[in-house]
Amino acid sequence: MERKKRKQTTVTVDRALYDLCKQVINKYEYKLALMRIRNVSDLFEVSLLYFLEHELKINPTEFIEKE
């Protein structure tokens, strides 16, 4: 029973995250057609990078580790 409840919570959080990311992308009129978004994680990453770059004027590549 506890496991089922936990799974429902995860779905709710994922949906909330998805909706939030969609709002961020829509607000900035980002061209989703150019992106290859496969899942919620990709959607979050795209919206976060766009927000960093265009709203906060931070270069996202500064945070990417070089191999």
N, C-alpha and C positions, 0 to 999 in steps of 0.2 A: 504494500500500500504506500509506504513512504517513497519508494522508488518511482512510482507513477506520479506522485505529487511533484517530485523533483524534476522529472522530465517536462511536465506542464510548465513549471517555472522557467525552465530553459527556453522553451518555445516562446513564452511571453517576452523574455528578455531579448531573444533574437529578433522577434517581430518589432519590438520597440526600437532596437538598434537599426534595423532595416528602415523603418519609417523615418527615423531621425536622419540617417544618411541620405535618403531620398530627398528630404526637405532641404538639406544643405546643398546637394547637387542642383536641385531645381531652383533654389534661390539664386545661385550663381550662373544659372543657365548653361551648365556644363554639357558638352555634347556627348551624350551617352552612346551615340552611334559609333563614336571613335574608340570607345573603350570596350574591352572584352571582359565584362563582369560575369563571373561564373557563379558567385555565391555571395553571401552576406559579408564575409571577410573581405572580399575584393571590393565590394561596395563601400565598406567602411574605410579601407585603405585609400581609395580614390578620393572620397570626400574629405578625409583628413589631409591628404597631400594638397588638395586644391585649397582648402581652408588655410593651411600654413603658408602656401605660396601667395595667394591673392588677397587674403584678409590680413594676415599678420606680417606679410612681406618677409617671410623666412624662406631661405632656399632649402627645400627638403633634402637635397643631396648632401648637405652638411651632416646629416644624421645617419647616413648610410655608411656602414663599415666597408672599407675597401679590403679586398682579399689579397 
